[in-house]
């Protein structure tokens, strides 16, 4: 996953079609070589589709809080804290 962190920051804009053309090209070149980032992009794209098509339901507050904390901890463990 060499050099992935700079690309991970651009993925949301890439998926939304808002990434600058030159950066888009660089990210796509990276995706050709990096299976992990490619999986992340594919998963996020599918998540967007499911969210747009799905019915919104609220989780019980305690479960939502625990889930958010778990996701935040996993993210920070893998990618570090946001600065």
mmCIF file of the N, C-alpha and C atoms, coordinates in Angstrom:
data_MODEL
# 
_entry.id   MODEL 
# 
loop_
_atom_site.group_PDB 
_atom_site.id 
_atom_site.type_symbol 
_atom_site.label_atom_id 
_atom_site.label_alt_id 
_atom_site.label_comp_id 
_atom_site.label_asym_id 
_atom_site.label_entity_id 
_atom_site.label_seq_id 
_atom_site.pdbx_PDB_ins_code 
_atom_site.Cartn_x 
_atom_site.Cartn_y 
_atom_site.Cartn_z 
_atom_site.occupancy 
_atom_site.B_iso_or_equiv 
_atom_site.pdbx_formal_charge 
_atom_site.auth_seq_id 
_atom_site.auth_comp_id 
_atom_site.auth_asym_id 
_atom_site.auth_atom_id 
_atom_site.pdbx_PDB_model_num 
ATOM 1   N N  . UNK A 1 1  ? 0.829   -1.184 0.000   1.00 0.00 ? 1  UNK A N  1 
ATOM 2   C CA . UNK A 1 1  ? 0.000   0.000  0.000   1.00 0.00 ? 1  UNK A CA 1 
ATOM 3   C C  . UNK A 1 1  ? 0.875   1.249  0.000   1.00 0.00 ? 1  UNK A C  1 
ATOM 4   N N  . UNK A 1 2  ? 1.950   1.193  -0.725  1.00 0.00 ? 2  UNK A N  1 
ATOM 5   C CA . UNK A 1 2  ? 2.868   2.315  -0.821  1.00 0.00 ? 2  UNK A CA 1 
ATOM 6   C C  . UNK A 1 2  ? 2.174   3.509  -1.485  1.00 0.00 ? 2  UNK A C  1 
ATOM 7   N N  . UNK A 1 3  ? 2.206   4.646  -0.801  1.00 0.00 ? 3  UNK A N  1 
ATOM 8   C CA . UNK A 1 3  ? 1.628   5.863  -1.357  1.00 0.00 ? 3  UNK A CA 1 
ATOM 9   C C  . UNK A 1 3  ? 0.115   5.932  -1.317  1.00 0.00 ? 3  UNK A C  1 
ATOM 10  N N  . UNK A 1 4  ? -0.508  5.017  -0.618  1.00 0.00 ? 4  UNK A N  1 
ATOM 11  C CA . UNK A 1 4  ? -1.970  4.961  -0.611  1.00 0.00 ? 4  UNK A CA 1 
ATOM 12  C C  . UNK A 1 4  ? -2.611  6.130  0.133   1.00 0.00 ? 4  UNK A C  1 
ATOM 13  N N  . UNK A 1 5  ? -1.986  6.600  1.192   1.00 0.00 ? 5  UNK A N  1 
ATOM 14  C CA . UNK A 1 5  ? -2.634  7.611  2.030   1.00 0.00 ? 5  UNK A CA 1 
ATOM 15  C C  . UNK A 1 5  ? -2.993  8.864  1.248   1.00 0.00 ? 5  UNK A C  1 
ATOM 16  N N  . UNK A 1 6  ? -2.144  9.299  0.329   1.00 0.00 ? 6  UNK A N  1 
ATOM 17  C CA . UNK A 1 6  ? -2.480  10.497 -0.453  1.00 0.00 ? 6  UNK A CA 1 
ATOM 18  C C  . UNK A 1 6  ? -3.648  10.227 -1.402  1.00 0.00 ? 6  UNK A C  1 
ATOM 19  N N  . UNK A 1 7  ? -3.779  9.007  -1.854  1.00 0.00 ? 7  UNK A N  1 
ATOM 20  C CA . UNK A 1 7  ? -4.879  8.667  -2.750  1.00 0.00 ? 7  UNK A CA 1 
ATOM 21  C C  . UNK A 1 7  ? -6.187  8.472  -1.994  1.00 0.00 ? 7  UNK A C  1 
ATOM 22  N N  . UNK A 1 8  ? -6.096  7.919  -0.796  1.00 0.00 ? 8  UNK A N  1 
ATOM 23  C CA . UNK A 1 8  ? -7.299  7.683  0.006   1.00 0.00 ? 8  UNK A CA 1 
ATOM 24  C C  . UNK A 1 8  ? -8.039  8.995  0.245   1.00 0.00 ? 8  UNK A C  1 
ATOM 25  N N  . UNK A 1 9  ? -7.299  10.066 0.434   1.00 0.00 ? 9  UNK A N  1 
ATOM 26  C CA . UNK A 1 9  ? -7.901  11.371 0.681   1.00 0.00 ? 9  UNK A CA 1 
ATOM 27  C C  . UNK A 1 9  ? -8.673  11.879 -0.543  1.00 0.00 ? 9  UNK A C  1 
ATOM 28  N N  . UNK A 1 10 ? -8.392  11.355 -1.716  1.00 0.00 ? 10 UNK A N  1 
ATOM 29  C CA . UNK A 1 10 ? -9.029  11.819 -2.949  1.00 0.00 ? 10 UNK A CA 1 
ATOM 30  C C  . UNK A 1 10 ? -10.194 10.941 -3.397  1.00 0.00 ? 10 UNK A C  1 
ATOM 31  N N  . UNK A 1 11 ? -10.398 9.833  -2.733  1.00 0.00 ? 11 UNK A N  1 
ATOM 32  C CA . UNK A 1 11 ? -11.380 8.856  -3.204  1.00 0.00 ? 11 UNK A CA 1 
ATOM 33  C C  . UNK A 1 11 ? -12.802 9.399  -3.224  1.00 0.00 ? 11 UNK A C  1 
ATOM 34  N N  . UNK A 1 12 ? -13.202 10.138 -2.211  1.00 0.00 ? 12 UNK A N  1 
ATOM 35  C CA . UNK A 1 12 ? -14.574 10.672 -2.184  1.00 0.00 ? 12 UNK A CA 1 
ATOM 36  C C  . UNK A 1 12 ? -14.826 11.578 -3.384  1.00 0.00 ? 12 UNK A C  1 
ATOM 37  N N  . UNK A 1 13 ? -13.881 12.467 -3.659  1.00 0.00 ? 13 UNK A N  1 
ATOM 38  C CA . UNK A 1 13 ? -14.033 13.347 -4.825  1.00 0.00 ? 13 UNK A CA 1 
ATOM 39  C C  . UNK A 1 13 ? -14.037 12.540 -6.123  1.00 0.00 ? 13 UNK A C  1 
ATOM 40  N N  . UNK A 1 14 ? -13.228 11.496 -6.163  1.00 0.00 ? 14 UNK A N  1 
ATOM 41  C CA . UNK A 1 14 ? -13.167 10.634 -7.343  1.00 0.00 ? 14 UNK A CA 1 
ATOM 42  C C  . UNK A 1 14 ? -14.516 9.964  -7.590  1.00 0.00 ? 14 UNK A C  1 
ATOM 43  N N  . UNK A 1 15 ? -15.087 9.386  -6.543  1.00 0.00 ? 15 UNK A N  1 
ATOM 44  C CA . UNK A 1 15 ? -16.366 8.693  -6.665  1.00 0.00 ? 15 UNK A CA 1 
ATOM 45  C C  . UNK A 1 15 ? -17.478 9.663  -7.059  1.00 0.00 ? 15 UNK A C  1 
ATOM 46  N N  . UNK A 1 16 ? -17.411 10.890 -6.523  1.00 0.00 ? 16 UNK A N  1 
ATOM 47  C CA . UNK A 1 16 ? -18.421 11.901 -6.836  1.00 0.00 ? 16 UNK A CA 1 
ATOM 48  C C  . UNK A 1 16 ? -18.201 12.567 -8.200  1.00 0.00 ? 16 UNK A C  1 
ATOM 49  N N  . UNK A 1 17 ? -17.093 12.216 -8.875  1.00 0.00 ? 17 UNK A N  1 
ATOM 50  C CA . UNK A 1 17 ? -16.802 12.801 -10.181 1.00 0.00 ? 17 UNK A CA 1 
ATOM 51  C C  . UNK A 1 17 ? -16.325 14.237 -10.084 1.00 0.00 ? 17 UNK A C  1 
ATOM 52  N N  . UNK A 1 18 ? -15.754 14.612 -8.938  1.00 0.00 ? 18 UNK A N  1 
ATOM 53  C CA . UNK A 1 18 ? -15.335 15.993 -8.707  1.00 0.00 ? 18 UNK A CA 1 
ATOM 54  C C  . UNK A 1 18 ? -13.818 16.156 -8.629  1.00 0.00 ? 18 UNK A C  1 
ATOM 55  N N  . UNK A 1 19 ? -13.086 15.099 -8.888  1.00 0.00 ? 19 UNK A N  1 
ATOM 56  C CA . UNK A 1 19 ? -11.632 15.157 -8.781  1.00 0.00 ? 19 UNK A CA 1 
ATOM 57  C C  . UNK A 1 19 ? -11.037 15.755 -10.050 1.00 0.00 ? 19 UNK A C  1 
ATOM 58  N N  . UNK A 1 20 ? -10.070 16.640 -9.873  1.00 0.00 ? 20 UNK A N  1 
ATOM 59  C CA . UNK A 1 20 ? -9.353  17.254 -10.990 1.00 0.00 ? 20 UNK A CA 1 
ATOM 60  C C  . UNK A 1 20 ? -8.865  16.164 -11.955 1.00 0.00 ? 20 UNK A C  1 
ATOM 61  N N  . UNK A 1 21 ? -8.912  16.440 -13.236 1.00 0.00 ? 21 UNK A N  1 
ATOM 62  C CA . UNK A 1 21 ? -8.595  15.436 -14.257 1.00 0.00 ? 21 UNK A CA 1 
ATOM 63  C C  . UNK A 1 21 ? -7.198  14.834 -14.090 1.00 0.00 ? 21 UNK A C  1 
ATOM 64  N N  . UNK A 1 22 ? -6.208  15.663 -13.791 1.00 0.00 ? 22 UNK A N  1 
ATOM 65  C CA . UNK A 1 22 ? -4.842  15.152 -13.620 1.00 0.00 ? 22 UNK A CA 1 
ATOM 66  C C  . UNK A 1 22 ? -4.747  14.242 -12.400 1.00 0.00 ? 22 UNK A C  1 
ATOM 67  N N  . UNK A 1 23 ? -5.386  14.643 -11.304 1.00 0.00 ? 23 UNK A N  1 
ATOM 68  C CA . UNK A 1 23 ? -5.385  13.807 -10.106 1.00 0.00 ? 23 UNK A CA 1 
ATOM 69  C C  . UNK A 1 23 ? -6.165  12.523 -10.332 1.00 0.00 ? 23 UNK A C  1 
ATOM 70  N N  . UNK A 1 24 ? -7.237  12.628 -11.086 1.00 0.00 ? 24 UNK A N  1 
ATOM 71  C CA . UNK A 1 24 ? -8.049  11.464 -11.423 1.00 0.00 ? 24 UNK A CA 1 
ATOM 72  C C  . UNK A 1 24 ? -7.207  10.442 -12.185 1.00 0.00 ? 24 UNK A C  1 
ATOM 73  N N  . UNK A 1 25 ? -6.449  10.918 -13.133 1.00 0.00 ? 25 UNK A N  1 
ATOM 74  C CA . UNK A 1 25 ? -5.586  10.037 -13.921 1.00 0.00 ? 25 UNK A CA 1 
ATOM 75  C C  . UNK A 1 25 ? -4.557  9.352  -13.033 1.00 0.00 ? 25 UNK A C  1 
ATOM 76  N N  . UNK A 1 26 ? -3.943  10.114 -12.110 1.00 0.00 ? 26 UNK A N  1 
ATOM 77  C CA . UNK A 1 26 ? -2.959  9.524  -11.201 1.00 0.00 ? 26 UNK A CA 1 
ATOM 78  C C  . UNK A 1 26 ? -3.598  8.488  -10.279 1.00 0.00 ? 26 UNK A C  1 
ATOM 79  N N  . UNK A 1 27 ? -4.788  8.804  -9.789  1.00 0.00 ? 27 UNK A N  1 
ATOM 80  C CA . UNK A 1 27 ? -5.481  7.853  -8.914  1.00 0.00 ? 27 UNK A CA 1 
ATOM 81  C C  . UNK A 1 27 ? -5.824  6.582  -9.677  1.00 0.00 ? 27 UNK A C  1 
ATOM 82  N N  . UNK A 1 28 ? -6.299  6.719  -10.898 1.00 0.00 ? 28 UNK A N  1 
ATOM 83  C CA . UNK A 1 28 ? -6.641  5.543  -11.703 1.00 0.00 ? 28 UNK A CA 1 
ATOM 84  C C  . UNK A 1 28 ? -5.411  4.695  -12.004 1.00 0.00 ? 28 UNK A C  1 
ATOM 85  N N  . UNK A 1 29 ? -4.263  5.322  -12.210 1.00 0.00 ? 29 UNK A N  1 
ATOM 86  C CA . UNK A 1 29 ? -3.020  4.564  -12.402 1.00 0.00 ? 29 UNK A CA 1 
ATOM 87  C C  . UNK A 1 29 ? -2.679  3.795  -11.128 1.00 0.00 ? 29 UNK A C  1 
ATOM 88  N N  . UNK A 1 30 ? -2.866  4.440  -9.993  1.00 0.00 ? 30 UNK A N  1 
ATOM 89  C CA . UNK A 1 30 ? -2.616  3.769  -8.713  1.00 0.00 ? 30 UNK A CA 1 
ATOM 90  C C  . UNK A 1 30 ? -3.573  2.587  -8.539  1.00 0.00 ? 30 UNK A C  1 
ATOM 91  N N  . UNK A 1 31 ? -4.837  2.777  -8.900  1.00 0.00 ? 31 UNK A N  1 
ATOM 92  C CA . UNK A 1 31 ? -5.828  1.713  -8.738  1.00 0.00 ? 31 UNK A CA 1 
ATOM 93  C C  . UNK A 1 31 ? -5.503  0.491  -9.594  1.00 0.00 ? 31 UNK A C  1 
ATOM 94  N N  . UNK A 1 32 ? -4.848  0.703  -10.724 1.00 0.00 ? 32 UNK A N  1 
ATOM 95  C CA . UNK A 1 32 ? -4.448  -0.424 -11.571 1.00 0.00 ? 32 UNK A CA 1 
ATOM 96  C C  . UNK A 1 32 ? -3.437  -1.324 -10.866 1.00 0.00 ? 32 UNK A C  1 
ATOM 97  N N  . UNK A 1 33 ? -2.637  -0.716 -9.987  1.00 0.00 ? 33 UNK A N  1 
ATOM 98  C CA . UNK A 1 33 ? -1.561  -1.444 -9.324  1.00 0.00 ? 33 UNK A CA 1 
ATOM 99  C C  . UNK A 1 33 ? -1.881  -1.849 -7.889  1.00 0.00 ? 33 UNK A C  1 
ATOM 100 N N  . UNK A 1 34 ? -2.888  -1.215 -7.286  1.00 0.00 ? 34 UNK A N  1 
ATOM 101 C CA . UNK A 1 34 ? -3.142  -1.428 -5.860  1.00 0.00 ? 34 UNK A CA 1 
ATOM 102 C C  . UNK A 1 34 ? -4.516  -2.073 -5.653  1.00 0.00 ? 34 UNK A C  1 
ATOM 103 N N  . UNK A 1 35 ? -4.496  -3.344 -5.379  1.00 0.00 ? 35 UNK A N  1 
ATOM 104 C CA . UNK A 1 35 ? -5.728  -4.090 -5.173  1.00 0.00 ? 35 UNK A CA 1 
ATOM 105 C C  . UNK A 1 35 ? -6.511  -3.571 -3.970  1.00 0.00 ? 35 UNK A C  1 
ATOM 106 N N  . UNK A 1 36 ? -5.814  -3.210 -2.889  1.00 0.00 ? 36 UNK A N  1 
ATOM 107 C CA . UNK A 1 36 ? -6.497  -2.720 -1.687  1.00 0.00 ? 36 UNK A CA 1 
ATOM 108 C C  . UNK A 1 36 ? -7.287  -1.444 -1.965  1.00 0.00 ? 36 UNK A C  1 
ATOM 109 N N  . UNK A 1 37 ? -6.685  -0.500 -2.642  1.00 0.00 ? 37 UNK A N  1 
ATOM 110 C CA . UNK A 1 37 ? -7.388  0.752  -2.950  1.00 0.00 ? 37 UNK A CA 1 
ATOM 111 C C  . UNK A 1 37 ? -8.522  0.500  -3.946  1.00 0.00 ? 37 UNK A C  1 
ATOM 112 N N  . UNK A 1 38 ? -8.289  -0.387 -4.891  1.00 0.00 ? 38 UNK A N  1 
ATOM 113 C CA . UNK A 1 38 ? -9.338  -0.725 -5.865  1.00 0.00 ? 38 UNK A CA 1 
ATOM 114 C C  . UNK A 1 38 ? -10.544 -1.321 -5.158  1.00 0.00 ? 38 UNK A C  1 
ATOM 115 N N  . UNK A 1 39 ? -10.303 -2.207 -4.206  1.00 0.00 ? 39 UNK A N  1 
ATOM 116 C CA . UNK A 1 39 ? -11.394 -2.794 -3.421  1.00 0.00 ? 39 UNK A CA 1 
ATOM 117 C C  . UNK A 1 39 ? -12.121 -1.703 -2.648  1.00 0.00 ? 39 UNK A C  1 
ATOM 118 N N  . UNK A 1 40 ? -11.366 -0.766 -2.071  1.00 0.00 ? 40 UNK A N  1 
ATOM 119 C CA . UNK A 1 40 ? -11.986 0.319  -1.309  1.00 0.00 ? 40 UNK A CA 1 
ATOM 120 C C  . UNK A 1 40 ? -12.886 1.167  -2.208  1.00 0.00 ? 40 UNK A C  1 
ATOM 121 N N  . UNK A 1 41 ? -12.408 1.516  -3.381  1.00 0.00 ? 41 UNK A N  1 
ATOM 122 C CA . UNK A 1 41 ? -13.206 2.324  -4.309  1.00 0.00 ? 41 UNK A CA 1 
ATOM 123 C C  . UNK A 1 41 ? -14.450 1.557  -4.744  1.00 0.00 ? 41 UNK A C  1 
ATOM 124 N N  . UNK A 1 42 ? -14.291 0.307  -5.108  1.00 0.00 ? 42 UNK A N  1 
ATOM 125 C CA . UNK A 1 42 ? -15.445 -0.499 -5.532  1.00 0.00 ? 42 UNK A CA 1 
ATOM 126 C C  . UNK A 1 42 ? -16.472 -0.640 -4.407  1.00 0.00 ? 42 UNK A C  1 
ATOM 127 N N  . UNK A 1 43 ? -15.987 -0.853 -3.199  1.00 0.00 ? 43 UNK A N  1 
ATOM 128 C CA . UNK A 1 43 ? -16.883 -0.991 -2.050  1.00 0.00 ? 43 UNK A CA 1 
ATOM 129 C C  . UNK A 1 43 ? -17.624 0.317  -1.779  1.00 0.00 ? 43 UNK A C  1 
ATOM 130 N N  . UNK A 1 44 ? -16.913 1.426  -1.823  1.00 0.00 ? 44 UNK A N  1 
ATOM 131 C CA . UNK A 1 44 ? -17.549 2.724  -1.589  1.00 0.00 ? 44 UNK A CA 1 
ATOM 132 C C  . UNK A 1 44 ? -18.567 3.065  -2.678  1.00 0.00 ? 44 UNK A C  1 
ATOM 133 N N  . UNK A 1 45 ? -18.238 2.736  -3.922  1.00 0.00 ? 45 UNK A N  1 
ATOM 134 C CA . UNK A 1 45 ? -19.197 2.964  -5.010  1.00 0.00 ? 45 UNK A CA 1 
ATOM 135 C C  . UNK A 1 45 ? -20.478 2.166  -4.769  1.00 0.00 ? 45 UNK A C  1 
ATOM 136 N N  . UNK A 1 46 ? -20.321 0.912  -4.385  1.00 0.00 ? 46 UNK A N  1 
ATOM 137 C CA . UNK A 1 46 ? -21.484 0.067  -4.104  1.00 0.00 ? 46 UNK A CA 1 
ATOM 138 C C  . UNK A 1 46 ? -22.261 0.600  -2.904  1.00 0.00 ? 46 UNK A C  1 
ATOM 139 N N  . UNK A 1 47 ? -21.554 1.084  -1.907  1.00 0.00 ? 47 UNK A N  1 
ATOM 140 C CA . UNK A 1 47 ? -22.203 1.667  -0.731  1.00 0.00 ? 47 UNK A CA 1 
ATOM 141 C C  . UNK A 1 47 ? -23.047 2.869  -1.110  1.00 0.00 ? 47 UNK A C  1 
ATOM 142 N N  . UNK A 1 48 ? -22.527 3.712  -1.980  1.00 0.00 ? 48 UNK A N  1 
ATOM 143 C CA . UNK A 1 48 ? -23.281 4.885  -2.445  1.00 0.00 ? 48 UNK A CA 1 
ATOM 144 C C  . UNK A 1 48 ? -24.557 4.438  -3.146  1.00 0.00 ? 48 UNK A C  1 
ATOM 145 N N  . UNK A 1 49 ? -24.448 3.441  -4.012  1.00 0.00 ? 49 UNK A N  1 
ATOM 146 C CA . UNK A 1 49 ? -25.629 2.925  -4.715  1.00 0.00 ? 49 UNK A CA 1 
ATOM 147 C C  . UNK A 1 49 ? -26.653 2.400  -3.718  1.00 0.00 ? 49 UNK A C  1 
ATOM 148 N N  . UNK A 1 50 ? -26.205 1.606  -2.766  1.00 0.00 ? 50 UNK A N  1 
ATOM 149 C CA . UNK A 1 50 ? -27.120 1.036  -1.776  1.00 0.00 ? 50 UNK A CA 1 
ATOM 150 C C  . UNK A 1 50 ? -27.772 2.122  -0.918  1.00 0.00 ? 50 UNK A C  1 
ATOM 151 N N  . UNK A 1 51 ? -27.012 3.126  -0.565  1.00 0.00 ? 51 UNK A N  1 
ATOM 152 C CA . UNK A 1 51 ? -27.573 4.225  0.242   1.00 0.00 ? 51 UNK A CA 1 
ATOM 153 C C  . UNK A 1 51 ? -28.620 5.014  -0.538  1.00 0.00 ? 51 UNK A C  1 
ATOM 154 N N  . UNK A 1 52 ? -28.373 5.219  -1.806  1.00 0.00 ? 52 UNK A N  1 
ATOM 155 C CA . UNK A 1 52 ? -29.336 5.969  -2.622  1.00 0.00 ? 52 UNK A CA 1 
ATOM 156 C C  . UNK A 1 52 ? -30.618 5.173  -2.834  1.00 0.00 ? 52 UNK A C  1 
ATOM 157 N N  . UNK A 1 53 ? -30.497 3.870  -2.948  1.00 0.00 ? 53 UNK A N  1 
ATOM 158 C CA . UNK A 1 53 ? -31.654 3.024  -3.242  1.00 0.00 ? 53 UNK A CA 1 
ATOM 159 C C  . UNK A 1 53 ? -32.356 2.519  -1.986  1.00 0.00 ? 53 UNK A C  1 
ATOM 160 N N  . UNK A 1 54 ? -31.659 2.517  -0.872  1.00 0.00 ? 54 UNK A N  1 
ATOM 161 C CA . UNK A 1 54 ? -32.183 1.906  0.339   1.00 0.00 ? 54 UNK A CA 1 
ATOM 162 C C  . UNK A 1 54 ? -33.107 2.801  1.136   1.00 0.00 ? 54 UNK A C  1 
ATOM 163 N N  . UNK A 1 55 ? -33.812 2.163  2.027   1.00 0.00 ? 55 UNK A N  1 
ATOM 164 C CA . UNK A 1 55 ? -34.705 2.852  2.942   1.00 0.00 ? 55 UNK A CA 1 
ATOM 165 C C  . UNK A 1 55 ? -33.906 3.239  4.187   1.00 0.00 ? 55 UNK A C  1 
ATOM 166 N N  . UNK A 1 56 ? -34.053 4.468  4.624   1.00 0.00 ? 56 UNK A N  1 
ATOM 167 C CA . UNK A 1 56 ? -33.315 4.955  5.783   1.00 0.00 ? 56 UNK A CA 1 
ATOM 168 C C  . UNK A 1 56 ? -34.001 4.494  7.062   1.00 0.00 ? 56 UNK A C  1 
ATOM 169 N N  . UNK A 1 57 ? -33.190 3.887  7.918   1.00 0.00 ? 57 UNK A N  1 
ATOM 170 C CA . UNK A 1 57 ? -33.698 3.456  9.218   1.00 0.00 ? 57 UNK A CA 1 
ATOM 171 C C  . UNK A 1 57 ? -32.687 3.860  10.279  1.00 0.00 ? 57 UNK A C  1 
ATOM 172 N N  . UNK A 1 58 ? -33.176 4.275  11.416  1.00 0.00 ? 58 UNK A N  1 
ATOM 173 C CA . UNK A 1 58 ? -32.312 4.680  12.519  1.00 0.00 ? 58 UNK A CA 1 
ATOM 174 C C  . UNK A 1 58 ? -31.926 3.462  13.358  1.00 0.00 ? 58 UNK A C  1 
ATOM 175 N N  . UNK A 1 59 ? -30.665 3.437  13.741  1.00 0.00 ? 59 UNK A N  1 
ATOM 176 C CA . UNK A 1 59 ? -30.206 2.429  14.691  1.00 0.00 ? 59 UNK A CA 1 
ATOM 177 C C  . UNK A 1 59 ? -30.548 2.908  16.098  1.00 0.00 ? 59 UNK A C  1 
ATOM 178 N N  . UNK A 1 60 ? -30.720 1.990  17.017  1.00 0.00 ? 60 UNK A N  1 
ATOM 179 C CA . UNK A 1 60 ? -30.854 2.423  18.411  1.00 0.00 ? 60 UNK A CA 1 
ATOM 180 C C  . UNK A 1 60 ? -29.617 3.249  18.789  1.00 0.00 ? 60 UNK A C  1 
ATOM 181 N N  . UNK A 1 61 ? -29.826 4.283  19.586  1.00 0.00 ? 61 UNK A N  1 
ATOM 182 C CA . UNK A 1 61 ? -28.765 5.245  19.882  1.00 0.00 ? 61 UNK A CA 1 
ATOM 183 C C  . UNK A 1 61 ? -27.498 4.601  20.436  1.00 0.00 ? 61 UNK A C  1 
ATOM 184 N N  . UNK A 1 62 ? -27.632 3.636  21.341  1.00 0.00 ? 62 UNK A N  1 
ATOM 185 C CA . UNK A 1 62 ? -26.452 3.000  21.924  1.00 0.00 ? 62 UNK A CA 1 
ATOM 186 C C  . UNK A 1 62 ? -25.665 2.205  20.886  1.00 0.00 ? 62 UNK A C  1 
ATOM 187 N N  . UNK A 1 63 ? -26.353 1.557  19.975  1.00 0.00 ? 63 UNK A N  1 
ATOM 188 C CA . UNK A 1 63 ? -25.675 0.789  18.921  1.00 0.00 ? 63 UNK A CA 1 
ATOM 189 C C  . UNK A 1 63 ? -24.987 1.744  17.948  1.00 0.00 ? 63 UNK A C  1 
ATOM 190 N N  . UNK A 1 64 ? -25.669 2.812  17.574  1.00 0.00 ? 64 UNK A N  1 
ATOM 191 C CA . UNK A 1 64 ? -25.076 3.789  16.667  1.00 0.00 ? 64 UNK A CA 1 
ATOM 192 C C  . UNK A 1 64 ? -23.805 4.391  17.272  1.00 0.00 ? 64 UNK A C  1 
ATOM 193 N N  . UNK A 1 65 ? -23.849 4.721  18.544  1.00 0.00 ? 65 UNK A N  1 
ATOM 194 C CA . UNK A 1 65 ? -22.689 5.296  19.222  1.00 0.00 ? 65 UNK A CA 1 
ATOM 195 C C  . UNK A 1 65 ? -21.522 4.305  19.254  1.00 0.00 ? 65 UNK A C  1 
ATOM 196 N N  . UNK A 1 66 ? -21.804 3.052  19.595  1.00 0.00 ? 66 UNK A N  1 
ATOM 197 C CA . UNK A 1 66 ? -20.755 2.032  19.639  1.00 0.00 ? 66 UNK A CA 1 
ATOM 198 C C  . UNK A 1 66 ? -20.175 1.777  18.246  1.00 0.00 ? 66 UNK A C  1 
ATOM 199 N N  . UNK A 1 67 ? -21.028 1.749  17.239  1.00 0.00 ? 67 UNK A N  1 
ATOM 200 C CA . UNK A 1 67 ? -20.569 1.547  15.868  1.00 0.00 ? 67 UNK A CA 1 
ATOM 201 C C  . UNK A 1 67 ? -19.678 2.700  15.422  1.00 0.00 ? 67 UNK A C  1 
ATOM 202 N N  . UNK A 1 68 ? -20.108 3.925  15.674  1.00 0.00 ? 68 UNK A N  1 
ATOM 203 C CA . UNK A 1 68 ? -19.296 5.092  15.298  1.00 0.00 ? 68 UNK A CA 1 
ATOM 204 C C  . UNK A 1 68 ? -17.946 5.072  15.998  1.00 0.00 ? 68 UNK A C  1 
ATOM 205 N N  . UNK A 1 69 ? -17.939 4.737  17.284  1.00 0.00 ? 69 UNK A N  1 
ATOM 206 C CA . UNK A 1 69 ? -16.679 4.661  18.024  1.00 0.00 ? 69 UNK A CA 1 
ATOM 207 C C  . UNK A 1 69 ? -15.766 3.573  17.455  1.00 0.00 ? 69 UNK A C  1 
ATOM 208 N N  . UNK A 1 70 ? -16.335 2.417  17.146  1.00 0.00 ? 70 UNK A N  1 
ATOM 209 C CA . UNK A 1 70 ? -15.543 1.315  16.590  1.00 0.00 ? 70 UNK A CA 1 
ATOM 210 C C  . UNK A 1 70 ? -14.955 1.692  15.236  1.00 0.00 ? 70 UNK A C  1 
ATOM 211 N N  . UNK A 1 71 ? -15.754 2.317  14.384  1.00 0.00 ? 71 UNK A N  1 
ATOM 212 C CA . UNK A 1 71 ? -15.261 2.730  13.061  1.00 0.00 ? 71 UNK A CA 1 
ATOM 213 C C  . UNK A 1 71 ? -14.171 3.786  13.189  1.00 0.00 ? 71 UNK A C  1 
ATOM 214 N N  . UNK A 1 72 ? -14.378 4.745  14.084  1.00 0.00 ? 72 UNK A N  1 
ATOM 215 C CA . UNK A 1 72 ? -13.378 5.789  14.300  1.00 0.00 ? 72 UNK A CA 1 
ATOM 216 C C  . UNK A 1 72 ? -12.070 5.184  14.791  1.00 0.00 ? 72 UNK A C  1 
ATOM 217 N N  . UNK A 1 73 ? -12.143 4.261  15.738  1.00 0.00 ? 73 UNK A N  1 
ATOM 218 C CA . UNK A 1 73 ? -10.936 3.621  16.267  1.00 0.00 ? 73 UNK A CA 1 
ATOM 219 C C  . UNK A 1 73 ? -10.208 2.821  15.202  1.00 0.00 ? 73 UNK A C  1 
ATOM 220 N N  . UNK A 1 74 ? -10.950 2.073  14.393  1.00 0.00 ? 74 UNK A N  1 
ATOM 221 C CA . UNK A 1 74 ? -10.335 1.301  13.299  1.00 0.00 ? 74 UNK A CA 1 
ATOM 222 C C  . UNK A 1 74 ? -9.635  2.223  12.316  1.00 0.00 ? 74 UNK A C  1 
ATOM 223 N N  . UNK A 1 75 ? -10.319 3.317  11.949  1.00 0.00 ? 75 UNK A N  1 
ATOM 224 C CA . UNK A 1 75 ? -9.767  4.281  10.986  1.00 0.00 ? 75 UNK A CA 1 
ATOM 225 C C  . UNK A 1 75 ? -8.465  4.872  11.538  1.00 0.00 ? 75 UNK A C  1 
ATOM 226 N N  . UNK A 1 76 ? -8.514  5.331  12.785  1.00 0.00 ? 76 UNK A N  1 
ATOM 227 C CA . UNK A 1 76 ? -7.346  5.961  13.381  1.00 0.00 ? 76 UNK A CA 1 
ATOM 228 C C  . UNK A 1 76 ? -6.195  4.976  13.542  1.00 0.00 ? 76 UNK A C  1 
ATOM 229 N N  . UNK A 1 77 ? -6.509  3.726  13.819  1.00 0.00 ? 77 UNK A N  1 
ATOM 230 C CA . UNK A 1 77 ? -5.486  2.700  13.947  1.00 0.00 ? 77 UNK A CA 1 
ATOM 231 C C  . UNK A 1 77 ? -4.810  2.462  12.602  1.00 0.00 ? 77 UNK A C  1 
ATOM 232 N N  . UNK A 1 78 ? -5.601  2.450  11.533  1.00 0.00 ? 78 UNK A N  1 
ATOM 233 C CA . UNK A 1 78 ? -5.064  2.150  10.208  1.00 0.00 ? 78 UNK A CA 1 
ATOM 234 C C  . UNK A 1 78 ? -4.440  3.361  9.529   1.00 0.00 ? 78 UNK A C  1 
ATOM 235 N N  . UNK A 1 79 ? -5.105  4.541  9.630   1.00 0.00 ? 79 UNK A N  1 
ATOM 236 C CA . UNK A 1 79 ? -4.681  5.706  8.860   1.00 0.00 ? 79 UNK A CA 1 
ATOM 237 C C  . UNK A 1 79 ? -4.198  6.871  9.722   1.00 0.00 ? 79 UNK A C  1 
ATOM 238 N N  . UNK A 1 80 ? -4.345  6.783  11.034  1.00 0.00 ? 80 UNK A N  1 
ATOM 239 C CA . UNK A 1 80 ? -3.939  7.874  11.901  1.00 0.00 ? 80 UNK A CA 1 
ATOM 240 C C  . UNK A 1 80 ? -5.080  8.867  12.092  1.00 0.00 ? 80 UNK A C  1 
ATOM 241 N N  . UNK A 1 81 ? -4.895  9.735  13.071  1.00 0.00 ? 81 UNK A N  1 
ATOM 242 C CA . UNK A 1 81 ? -5.931  10.734 13.361  1.00 0.00 ? 81 UNK A CA 1 
ATOM 243 C C  . UNK A 1 81 ? -5.908  11.821 12.311  1.00 0.00 ? 81 UNK A C  1 
ATOM 244 N N  . UNK A 1 82 ? -7.095  12.383 12.051  1.00 0.00 ? 82 UNK A N  1 
ATOM 245 C CA . UNK A 1 82 ? -7.171  13.527 11.131  1.00 0.00 ? 82 UNK A CA 1 
ATOM 246 C C  . UNK A 1 82 ? -6.498  14.715 11.776  1.00 0.00 ? 82 UNK A C  1 
ATOM 247 N N  . UNK A 1 83 ? -5.803  15.463 10.959  1.00 0.00 ? 83 UNK A N  1 
ATOM 248 C CA . UNK A 1 83 ? -5.142  16.647 11.513  1.00 0.00 ? 83 UNK A CA 1 
ATOM 249 C C  . UNK A 1 83 ? -5.913  17.904 11.208  1.00 0.00 ? 83 UNK A C  1 
# 
